[in-house]
């Protein structure tokens, strides 16, 4: 969500002998007290040698799932 303060570090591994591998590790602060750490590791279905829009969409969906999970947790 846009109201969350967050930072991330992406990474890739692309070599002729393997499918592309893409990852993202992020930390987000939904509020001032608590942080959420999210890690996503994705093996693309083949080798393209670049990050495609489809690959980015997979990682973005992981972020949306994590945000929905966090927002659905009961609050104390």
DOMAR-259971 format. One record per atom (N, C-alpha, C): residue number from 1; residue in one letter; atom name; x, y, z. Coordinates in steps of 0.2 Angstrom, whole numbers. Each point is the difference from the previous one (the first is absolute). Layout:
BEGIN
ATOM/num/residu/atome/px/py/pz
ATOM/NUM/a/CA/X/Y/Z
...
END
This chain:
BEGIN
ATOM/num/residu/atome/px/py/pz
ATOM/1/x/N/4/-6/0
ATOM/1/x/CA/-4/6/0
ATOM/1/x/C/4/6/0
ATOM/2/x/N/-2/5/-3
ATOM/2/x/CA/4/7/-1
ATOM/2/x/C/1/3/7
ATOM/3/x/N/-4/-1/5
ATOM/3/x/CA/1/3/6
ATOM/3/x/C/6/-3/4
ATOM/4/x/N/2/-6/-2
ATOM/4/x/CA/5/-4/4
ATOM/4/x/C/7/3/-2
ATOM/5/x/N/4/1/5
ATOM/5/x/CA/7/2/-2
ATOM/5/x/C/4/-7/-1
ATOM/6/x/N/4/0/-6
ATOM/6/x/CA/3/-7/-1
ATOM/6/x/C/6/1/-4
ATOM/7/x/N/4/-5/0
ATOM/7/x/CA/6/0/-4
ATOM/7/x/C/1/-7/-3
ATOM/8/x/N/4/-1/-5
ATOM/8/x/CA/1/-7/-3
ATOM/8/x/C/7/0/-3
ATOM/9/x/N/2/-7/-1
ATOM/9/x/CA/6/-1/-4
ATOM/9/x/C/-2/-6/-5
ATOM/10/x/N/1/1/-6
ATOM/10/x/CA/-2/-5/-5
ATOM/10/x/C/7/-3/-2
ATOM/11/x/N/-1/-6/-3
ATOM/11/x/CA/6/-4/-3
ATOM/11/x/C/-2/-5/-5
ATOM/12/x/N/4/-1/-4
ATOM/12/x/CA/-1/-5/-6
ATOM/12/x/C/6/-5/-1
ATOM/13/x/N/-1/-5/-3
ATOM/13/x/CA/5/-5/-2
ATOM/13/x/C/-2/-2/-7
ATOM/14/x/N/4/1/-5
ATOM/14/x/CA/-2/-2/-7
ATOM/14/x/C/7/-2/-3
ATOM/15/x/N/-1/-7/-2
ATOM/15/x/CA/6/-3/-3
ATOM/15/x/C/-3/-5/-5
ATOM/16/x/N/4/-1/-5
ATOM/16/x/CA/-2/-4/-6
ATOM/16/x/C/-2/-7/2
ATOM/17/x/N/2/-2/5
ATOM/17/x/CA/-1/-7/2
ATOM/17/x/C/-6/-1/5
ATOM/18/x/N/-4/5/1
ATOM/18/x/CA/-6/0/5
ATOM/18/x/C/-5/5/-2
ATOM/19/x/N/-6/-2/3
ATOM/19/x/CA/-5/5/0
ATOM/19/x/C/1/6/4
ATOM/20/x/N/-3/6/-2
ATOM/20/x/CA/1/6/3
ATOM/20/x/C/-2/-1/7
ATOM/21/x/N/3/3/5
ATOM/21/x/CA/-2/0/7
ATOM/21/x/C/0/7/2
ATOM/22/x/N/-6/2/3
ATOM/22/x/CA/-1/7/3
ATOM/22/x/C/-2/0/7
ATOM/23/x/N/2/5/3
ATOM/23/x/CA/-2/0/7
ATOM/23/x/C/0/8/3
ATOM/24/x/N/-4/0/5
ATOM/24/x/CA/-1/7/3
ATOM/24/x/C/0/-1/8
ATOM/25/x/N/3/4/4
ATOM/25/x/CA/0/0/7
ATOM/25/x/C/-2/7/2
ATOM/26/x/N/-5/0/4
ATOM/26/x/CA/-3/7/2
ATOM/26/x/C/-1/0/7
ATOM/27/x/N/0/6/3
ATOM/27/x/CA/-3/1/7
ATOM/27/x/C/-4/6/-1
ATOM/28/x/N/-6/0/4
ATOM/28/x/CA/-5/5/-1
ATOM/28/x/C/-3/1/7
ATOM/29/x/N/-1/6/1
ATOM/29/x/CA/-3/3/7
ATOM/29/x/C/-7/2/-1
ATOM/30/x/N/-5/-4/1
ATOM/30/x/CA/-7/2/0
ATOM/30/x/C/-2/5/5
ATOM/31/x/N/3/0/5
ATOM/31/x/CA/-1/5/5
ATOM/31/x/C/7/2/4
ATOM/32/x/N/0/4/4
ATOM/32/x/CA/7/2/3
ATOM/32/x/C/3/-5/5
ATOM/33/x/N/-4/-5/2
ATOM/33/x/CA/2/-5/5
ATOM/33/x/C/3/-7/-3
ATOM/34/x/N/-3/-2/-5
ATOM/34/x/CA/1/-7/-3
ATOM/34/x/C/3/0/-7
ATOM/35/x/N/4/-4/-1
ATOM/35/x/CA/2/-1/-7
ATOM/35/x/C/-1/-7/-3
ATOM/36/x/N/-1/0/-6
ATOM/36/x/CA/-1/-7/-4
ATOM/36/x/C/5/-1/-5
ATOM/37/x/N/3/-6/0
ATOM/37/x/CA/6/-2/-4
ATOM/37/x/C/-3/-5/-5
ATOM/38/x/N/1/2/-7
ATOM/38/x/CA/-3/-4/-5
ATOM/38/x/C/6/-3/-4
ATOM/39/x/N/0/-6/-2
ATOM/39/x/CA/5/-3/-5
ATOM/39/x/C/-3/-4/-5
ATOM/40/x/N/1/1/-6
ATOM/40/x/CA/-2/-3/-6
ATOM/40/x/C/5/-3/-4
ATOM/41/x/N/0/-6/-2
ATOM/41/x/CA/5/-3/-4
ATOM/41/x/C/-4/-4/-6
ATOM/42/x/N/1/2/-6
ATOM/42/x/CA/-4/-2/-6
ATOM/42/x/C/5/-3/-5
ATOM/43/x/N/-1/-6/-2
ATOM/43/x/CA/3/-3/-6
ATOM/43/x/C/-5/1/-6
ATOM/44/x/N/3/4/-5
ATOM/44/x/CA/-4/1/-6
ATOM/44/x/C/-1/-7/-4
ATOM/45/x/N/-5/0/-4
ATOM/45/x/CA/-1/-7/-4
ATOM/45/x/C/6/-1/-5
ATOM/46/x/N/4/5/-1
ATOM/46/x/CA/5/-2/-5
ATOM/46/x/C/6/6/0
ATOM/47/x/N/4/0/-5
ATOM/47/x/CA/5/5/0
ATOM/47/x/C/-1/5/-5
ATOM/48/x/N/0/7/2
ATOM/48/x/CA/-1/5/-4
ATOM/48/x/C/6/5/1
ATOM/49/x/N/4/-1/5
ATOM/49/x/CA/5/5/1
ATOM/49/x/C/-2/7/3
ATOM/50/x/N/-6/1/1
ATOM/50/x/CA/-2/7/2
ATOM/50/x/C/-6/-1/5
ATOM/51/x/N/-2/5/4
ATOM/51/x/CA/-6/0/4
ATOM/51/x/C/-6/2/-4
ATOM/52/x/N/-4/-4/-1
ATOM/52/x/CA/-6/2/-4
ATOM/52/x/C/-6/3/4
ATOM/53/x/N/-4/3/-3
ATOM/53/x/CA/-6/3/3
ATOM/53/x/C/-4/-6/4
ATOM/54/x/N/0/-6/-3
ATOM/54/x/CA/-4/-5/3
ATOM/54/x/C/4/-3/7
ATOM/55/x/N/6/1/0
ATOM/55/x/CA/4/-2/6
ATOM/55/x/C/-1/5/5
ATOM/56/x/N/0/6/-2
ATOM/56/x/CA/-1/6/5
ATOM/56/x/C/-7/-1/3
ATOM/57/x/N/-5/-2/-4
ATOM/57/x/CA/-7/-1/2
ATOM/57/x/C/0/-5/6
ATOM/58/x/N/4/-6/-1
ATOM/58/x/CA/0/-5/5
ATOM/58/x/C/2/3/7
ATOM/59/x/N/6/3/0
ATOM/59/x/CA/2/3/6
ATOM/59/x/C/-4/5/3
ATOM/60/x/N/-4/4/-4
ATOM/60/x/CA/-5/5/2
ATOM/60/x/C/-5/-3/3
ATOM/61/x/N/-3/-6/-2
ATOM/61/x/CA/-5/-4/3
ATOM/61/x/C/2/-2/7
ATOM/62/x/N/6/-2/0
ATOM/62/x/CA/2/-2/7
ATOM/62/x/C/0/5/5
ATOM/63/x/N/1/6/-2
ATOM/63/x/CA/-1/6/4
ATOM/63/x/C/-7/1/2
ATOM/64/x/N/-4/0/-5
ATOM/64/x/CA/-7/1/1
ATOM/64/x/C/-3/-6/5
ATOM/65/x/N/2/-6/-1
ATOM/65/x/CA/-2/-5/5
ATOM/65/x/C/2/1/7
ATOM/66/x/N/7/2/1
ATOM/66/x/CA/2/2/6
ATOM/66/x/C/-3/6/4
ATOM/67/x/N/-2/5/-4
ATOM/67/x/CA/-4/6/3
ATOM/67/x/C/-7/-3/2
ATOM/68/x/N/-3/-4/-4
ATOM/68/x/CA/-7/-2/1
ATOM/68/x/C/0/-4/7
ATOM/69/x/N/5/-4/0
ATOM/69/x/CA/1/-5/6
ATOM/69/x/C/1/5/6
ATOM/70/x/N/5/5/0
ATOM/70/x/CA/1/4/6
ATOM/70/x/C/-7/4/2
ATOM/71/x/N/-3/3/-5
ATOM/71/x/CA/-6/3/1
ATOM/71/x/C/-6/-4/3
ATOM/72/x/N/0/-6/-1
ATOM/72/x/CA/-5/-5/2
ATOM/72/x/C/2/-3/7
ATOM/73/x/N/6/2/3
ATOM/73/x/CA/1/-3/7
ATOM/73/x/C/-4/4/5
ATOM/74/x/N/-2/-4/5
ATOM/74/x/CA/-3/4/6
ATOM/74/x/C/5/4/3
ATOM/75/x/N/-3/6/3
ATOM/75/x/CA/4/5/3
ATOM/75/x/C/-1/-1/8
ATOM/76/x/N/5/1/3
ATOM/76/x/CA/-1/0/8
ATOM/76/x/C/-1/7/3
END
